[in-house]
Amino acid sequence: PSQSPEQIFIATGVGGLLNDGNGVQWALIHHGIINPTKLGATAASADNYNSLQACLVAGKIISLEGEFFSYNGTLTSSKVGAGVVGSGSSSCGLQPTNTTLNCIAFEDPAGPMRGAVLTGFTIKATPNSKVSGKSLKLDGVRNFIINDVIIDRGFWGVHMLGCSQGFIDNLLVIFENDNGGVISGRKYLRIEETANANIVTKHCGDLFFSNFNGRCGGTSYTDIGRCGGIPYCEFGIEIHSGDGIWFDNYHVGNCTGANVYINADRTTRCTGLKFANGWHDIGTGKGTWIEGTTPNTIGDYTFSSVRHLGGSGGNVGIEIDGDATEIVFDGPDSTVSGYLNEGVIIKAAFTGSCEIKAHVYGCSLTGPGVRDGIKDESTTARVKIENCTVSGTNHRYHINSQIAKRTTIRNNDVSID
């Protein structure tokens, strides 16, 4: 009790060191869960950074135990099994006050970090918005769990680099309407390769997301159910590289770029992406946007029972543009609807194979220009449009038949107004 959190944390630059009354130094090697109040953390209004960081350095896991703790800085760890646990996302959390730094950043410069646990708490930035930084950054983390976590008002939600064997369940990322109008660059979730030279497999792999929700909130923390038609995020789910990434039961709302943006522009793999039972509330951008420019394996993207719903000012439901193959939109609830400029566009640069088995309807905005339900202008791609219902658009199909490739259209129900 006679030592301050600064003394505990700064001692020899290691942390978790204690000096007794006889001048003997002790190292805290507790291997379980530590309540930061035991190391000097106090009320939420105080800067508890040193106490919280001392827990990670010495005891691995911060136990919030139903409390909220403020701090100024980035909580970091490279230890096996490091983490933050709480009694539930609605009852406890971390309140970072720095507007530019990452809130939590786990990585190991020497190689992959293993066994991180993040469960049952909220990251709620104060003041309301960060102008940069990530709420949660995981670099080269393996065998990790994220469950019942709310990220509220961060500039970026979650940033994963070269992570694998991760199970993410009940993750909510919120951007509030009172965030100062910061839009450009915001992401709910970004997945890409790591630059850590000590990690052999640099791309992400074997990540399983269930019950992921990225959305903008209302005018207060308790009003998280309303977007109010104002996009505060550029990309919802942004993937640049990965192998075996699955999303099941997810919702992404109100983005200026795209709700799901896959850009295979890296030298690592980007394949085996599966999205099921999803809902895209489209802002001013696209629902799903797929690009690809690298010569490595790109493709095997499956969207099953994913709904794309356009709001006022929405651009495109689905746009496929780039060098990828085996892209399938299928399932009984695969729909593109609402107020959109275009329903589905398969661009000229796309050269792979694509199957569209989605119901496209009501995709028309007033004003000049051609509006299409399904528009195929690909150069050499193999495209199948089958088992679709297309209605309520200015043009049902817009097929460029002057190019040397095959487009198959069959078993569709096309209404004529």
N, C-alpha and C positions, 0 to 999 in steps of 0.2 A: 504493500500500500504506500510505502514511502517513495516509490519511484514513479516517475511520470511515464506516460505512453511513449514520449520521445526517447527517454533513456532506454526503455525496453526494446524499442525498434531500432534505434540508431547504433546501439552498442556494437562496436567493431564492424559495423556495416552489414551484419548478418541478421540480426533480429532474434527475438525470443531469448535474450540473455538477461539474467537477473543477478544482482549483487546483494549479498546478505550483509548483516550488520558487522560481520567480521572481515569484510572485504573479499570474501570468496565469491567467485563468479559461477553461476549455474546456468546450464543450457536447458531450455524448455523443449523436451522431446516427446511431448504428449502426442500420441498417434491417432487420436479419435477426433471428437468434435469439441470445439472450444467456444464458449460464450464470450464475445468481446468485452462484456462488462467486467470480466475477470482480469482483463488487461487494461482497464481504465476507461473504456468507452462509456459515454454518458448519454444525455438527452439528444434527441434528433437534431437540435439546433447547433450542436457543437461540431467541430471538425474532428471526426474520429478516425482519420486516415491511418495514423500510426498504430492504433489498437487493432484495427481491422487487418492491416497488412501483417502485423505481428502474428495474428492467428494463422494466416496462410503460410508464412515462412516457417513457423514452428509447429503448428498443430494441424495444418492442412485444410481443415474444414471450419468455416465460420458458421456458427449456430445463431440465428437471429432470434429464435425463441419468442416470437410474437412481438418483436420490437422493430422500430424504424431507426436507422442510423444514417446521419449525414456525414459526408466526407468530401475532401477536396484533393483529387488525384486519381490515379489509376490503380486498381487492385490487381496485382500480378502474381503469378505462380508458375513454376515449372515442376512442381512436386507431383509424384504419383498420388492419385486420389484426392487432389485438392478440390475445393468446392465451396458452395454456399448453400445452406439448407435452412428452411423456415417452416413454420407451422401452417402455411397456406398463403397463396398469393394475395388474398384479400386482407390479411392480418399483419403482415410484416414485410420489411424490405430495406433496400438501400436507396439513399437519396443523395446522388452525386451533385455537387454544387458547381463544379468546373464546367464551363460552357464549350470547351474546345478539346478536352482530352477524352480518351476512351474511359468507360466506366470500369469494365472488367476485361483483362487481357491475359489469357492463359497460353503459354507456349514454352518450349524448351529449345534453346539454341543448339543443344547437343544432339537433338534427335526428337522423335515423337514423344509427346507427353501423353500419359495414359490415365484412364480411370477418373476423369473429372465428373463431379456430381453437382448439378444445379437444380434444386427442387424447392417448390413451395414458397416463393417470395416475389416481390415486385421491385423492378428498377425504375424509380420515379424521379426523373431529373428535376431539380429546383435551382434556378427558376424554370419556367415552363419549357424552354427549348434549348437544345445545344445547336451551335452554329457549325460544329464539325465533331469528329470523333464517333466511335461506335459504342453502343451500349454494351454489347458482348462480342468480343473478338476471340476466336479460337483458331490458333495457328498450329497445324500438325498434331491436333489432339486425337487420340485413339480411344475406343471403348468408353464412350462418355454417355451421360444421361442428362437430358433436360426435360423436366416435367413440372407442370403447373407453375409456369413463369409468365409474368406480365412485364413487358417493356413499355414504358409510358414516356413519350416525349423525347426520345433520343433522336440524334441526327440520323444515324444509321441504327437499325434494329440489331440484327445479328450478322456477323461477318465470319464465314468459315473458309479457311485456307488449308487445303490438303488434309482435311479431317476425314476420318473413316470409322466404321463400326459405331455409329451414333444413333441413339433412339431419342427422338424428340416428340413429346406428346403434350398437348394442351399448352401451346405457346401462343400468346397474344401480343401483338405489336401494335401500339396505338400512336398516331400522330394527332395532336390536338389542334383545333382551329385557332387557338391563341398562341401559336408558335412563332409569331413574328413574320409570317409569310415566307419562310424558307422552303423552297420547293426543289430547286435544281440539285441533283445529286443524292437526294434522300432515297433510301431503300428499306423495305421491311426486312429483306433477307438477301444476302449476296454469297454465292458459292463459287470458288475458283481454286486454282492451284497455289501451292505454297512456294516461296522463294528460299526456304530453308534447305541449304545444300546437304544437310545431314539426314534428310528424309528421302528414301529411295523412291517411293510412289508419291509423286508430288500432287497428283490430282485427288479430289475427294472421291470417296467410294463407300458403298454400303451405308447410306444414310436413310433412315426411315422416319418420315414425318407423319404424324396423325393429329388431327384436330389443330391445324395451324390456322391462325386468323390474323391477317394484316389489314388494318383499316384505320381511317381517320376518325377522330372523335368529334364531339360537339364542343360547346363552349366551356365545359367543365369536366373534371375527371369522372363524375358520376353520369355524364351524358355520352358514354362511349358508343352507344348504339346508333347514333346519327352521324352521317357524313355531311349532310347539309349541301351536297352537290359541289363541294370545294375540294379539289385534289391537292394534297399536301405531300405527295410522294412521287418520285420520278419512275422508279421501277419497283414492283412489288416483290416478286421472286426473280432474281437475276442469277443465271447460271452461265459460267464461262468454261468450266471443265468439270468432269465428274464421270463416274462409272457405277451405275446402280444406285440411283437416287429416286426414292419413291415418296409421293405425297398421296395421302388418303384422307378424305373429309377435310377439305381446306376451303378457305374463303380469302379472297384478295379484293380490296376495294379502292377505287378512285386514284388512279395513277395518270400522270401526264405523258409518260412514255409507253409503258406496257405493264399489265398486271403480271404476266409471266413472260420474261425476256430470256431467250436462250441464244447466246452468241458464242458459237464455237470458234473463237478467234485466237486460241492459244495452241501451243504445240503438244499439249497433253490431250488425253482422250476426253470425249464428250459423248457418251453413249449410254443406253439403258436407262433413260429417264421415263418415269411413269407417273401420270397424274390421274387420280380417280376420285369421283364424287366431289367435284370442285365447283365453285361458284365465283365468277369473275364479274364484279360490279365495275364496269368500264367508266373511267373518268373522261378526260379529253384525249386519251391515247388509244392504244390497242388492247384487246383482251389477251391474245397470245401472239407473240412475235418471235419467229425462229429465223436465225441467220447462221451462216457457217462459212469460214474462209480457210481453215487449216487443212493440210493434206492427210492428217491422221484420221482415225476412225471417228466418224460423226454420224449419228443416227440412232435408230431404234427408239423413237419417241412415241409414246402411246398416251392418248388422252381418252379416258373412258368415263362417260356420263359426266362431262364437264359443261357447265352452262356459261355462256358469255352474254351478259345483259348490258346493253348500251344505254347510257344516259344522255342528257342533252349535251351536244357537242362531241359525242364519241366519234372516234376515227374508224377503226376497223375491228371486226370481231376476231378474225384469225388472219395473220399474214405470214406466209412462208417464203423466205427469200434467202438463198444461199446454197452451198454445196452440202447437202445432207441427204440421207436416204431412210426409207422405212419410217415414214411419219403417218400415223393413223389417228383419226378422230372417229370414235365409235362409241356405242353404248346407247341405251334407251333414252337417256337424258342429255345427250350431246346436242346442245342447241346454241344458235346464234340469233339474238333477237333484240328488239328495242330500237332506240334512236341511234343509228350508226350511218356513217357515210358509205361504208361497204360492208358486206357480210363476210365473205371469205375471199382472199386474194392469194393466188399462187404466182409469185413474181417471175420475171424473165430470167433472173440469175439462178433460180432454183433448178438443179439438175438431177435430183434424186428420184425417189418414188414416194407417192403420197396417195392415201386413201381418205376421202371425205365421206363419212357416213353420219352427217349431222343434219338436224332440222334447222333450216335457215328461214326466218320469216320476220316480217315487219322491220326490215333494215332499210329505212329510207328517211332522209331528211329533206326538207324543202330547200329549194335554191338551185343554182345552176350546176351542171356537171352530170356525168353518167353515174348512176348508183346501181350496183350489181349485187345479186344474191351470192353467186359464186363466180369469180372471175379467174380464168386460167390463161395466163400469158407466159407460161414457162417455155423455155427454149428446148430443152432435151429431156425434160422430166417425164416419167410415166405416172399419169394421174388417173385415178378412178373416182368418179362421182356416182355413188349408188345408194339406193335405199334412203334417199333424202326427201324431205318435204320442203319445197321452196315457194314462198308466197310473200306478198306484200312488199316487193321490191320493184324498182323501176324496170330493171332487167332481171329476169330469173337467172339466166346463164349469160356469161360473156366469154366466148371461147375464141381464141386466136388460132384459126385452123391453117394459117399460112406457114407454119413451122414444122420441121421434120421431127415429130414425136407423136406418141400415142396418147389420146385422151379417151377414156371409156366412160360413157354416161348410160346408166341403165337402172331400171326399177325405181324410178323417182316419181314423185307426185308433185307436179308443177301446176299451180293454179294461175288462171289468167283473169286479171281484173277487167 
